[in-house]
Amino acid sequence: MARSQPPTPADAADGPRRRVLLAAGAGLAAAAAVPSAGAARASAVTVRAAAVTGTKVRNLTGPAETGQFAAPWTDLGIPVRCPDGTMLFVCGDTFDGDGVGGPNWRAPVGLRARHPDLNALVIDDSVGGSQAVGLVPESHENNTTAIPSDVFTVGDTMYMHLMRGVLYQTHHSDFWRSTDNGQTWQYLCQWPGDQYGGQFQQKTYAVADDGYAYVLSSVFNRDVPSDLLLHRVPQDRLGDPAAYQPWGYANGAWAWGNYPTTITARRRFGEICFRAMAGKYALTWLNMEPLDIRAQVFPLPTSDLFATPEQPLIVPTTPGNESGNAVANPYGGFIVPGSTFGDFHIAVSQWYDDQNYRVMQYRINGLAA
């Protein structure tokens, strides 16, 4: 869902409440990473600001791009390669009409590129055809919504993780699967919103080739500092909450099964995306202070992220001054399937007024892997 807010918001009665992003234009700075007590981690990371560049490839959503599916105004667009080879973009709060807060509020929806090509990525279908439908039941009663935090594929099955409740007041998160390329979804399980002090609300999954999926999680609230927690779960038990095994530091050592300990500096996280790529792992996230979208690349899920360089991919600017990898009110930053470290693509969301609310494709160059 869009969680950045235009300078003068107007909350429609049938639209979700919004939260304000930090003002665009915040400068980059080296991030101090202080380990939690007993973590025995390195004390600082290096931000590589100069080496990474980026360019906008295209708008993926908007009136011209997705208006034909009654989805001209939408965000997030978490991309996932479906078993049939198409690419599904799972989006957050979606509206028809003249802008954000318009009629036909749905979340989440699925927009599809039937012939995905990173050089010609065009959404040409939707779950629902000419009327993109909500993928799961969500009445939006009392201003609640269902915000996707991740979608991924294991074999012939797709999985989707949602955060439920009033925005930034997550009551619970739930988990769904699809065996027909995202056309229909079946409920699997849920987790309480207060688990690990709320730090298990927002989840993202890296599907490894060792039979596990590795799960990073944080609080779903940009205003609240959060740890970043790591779990692993066998890929054949993804829908079993009891099978999620935490990674933590206790009695002088890190081990699976310990109470979870933050694996990086506590901070205000926005969206997070964790993927296994080319024998390594990539993490991208919306960093709130300073405001940018960052990446880390590391060899193992249990690598020392306190000592892994943080590389800014997208930096903030103001409307009308966008160029290269400078974006007005950016968020999201989900890795597009088919990316390589040499040709890295991310789905970046933007919202700064009622008619500038979209998902865009950015190509990132110079990412150190």
Phi, psi and omega in degrees: 000156176289122179239008169261149189235141177294162185302327179235083185291151174228101182284110176287152181298328181258017179244161182285155173287147186243159175242153187270128170287159170302149181304137178296153179101002178298138182281163176275150177207158175292135183268125175279128180244109182253119182296151173289165185303129177080002185288334178055046180250163174299158192262355183206155173241161179251127176268122180264093186272333191273331191282333188266132173232168180202160178219146174285132177269312182187163164284133175267329178231162181148175180305318181284330186269319186228009176298331180294347178252021182057034181223056180287339185234108182203172182212186181068285177059053180294118186270139179217137175279123182277160178303331181275004177094349175285170177241126178257134174252112181268117189253163179270222184300126189232137184225153169257186176086211190269354181167187180303135183087006179286193184285170172061054179287123179226151174190132351275167172235164179239119176250139192238139167256111186286335180231073187293129177212121185301337179269352180209057187273108185231129174281119184230019179195169175210160170287108186118352179072235184289351178229094178303126185257159171296134185286332180222163179298131175199108184275349185060024179298136181056035174070022176280163177208172180238106186258122177286138172250339176196152173218135182205167185237135171234111182062239181261011184239137175255148180232145181224132178249130183236149174248129191243144175128187171295142183309129180068012172230060189298117177283317176199164170244149180226167193227136186225159175225156178224136177245014179228043174064031174088008180285320177226154186228141179243136181291139178247305187193177176212164177233143178293147182294339183263008180298136184051043179064028181089358187273015174240021182280308183262119184236149173219144193240131170253117182272110184267172179263016178255012180092355179251157160250134180257132192241123171256144183216157179206174170295143173262080178190109183296342183273353189243124174299142185220148164289167170242116186256149180242133171229164168229152181213135175302140185295339177269007178228029184301329181269016180245102182304331181290345182272356181278115186255121184281158175249124184207168182253125179203144176054039174082010182208152171272140179199153170291138180100342172291159174302137189295138179241143180302139181260002176207180183298137174295134183197178175271107180267141162264224181294148178230147180216124186236125183220145168273128184216125170050044178078007178229188179229140178238134175238126171241150178201155170278116178265131187269339184209099000286159184284117171192173172252127188240166176220149166230142177237131187209161189280331186225153175301332182264015179297159182281099181283343174297330184254004180269129181303138174262125186246112177294128179259317182233132179243156186275153171211191180251156179305136181091352181239027183277138174195156179055236180256020177266122188231138175283125179049062180276151168203184186078235181098038184279135183291131181274128177305143185097350177294150167238169179292336176274342179220080193259125183239139178226151175265114184250130176265159181212140172205117174224351166202180190297340182242014171234079187213105192200174170244136183232155175258128176238137173261130182251131179242146174087012179294125181278123182241000000 
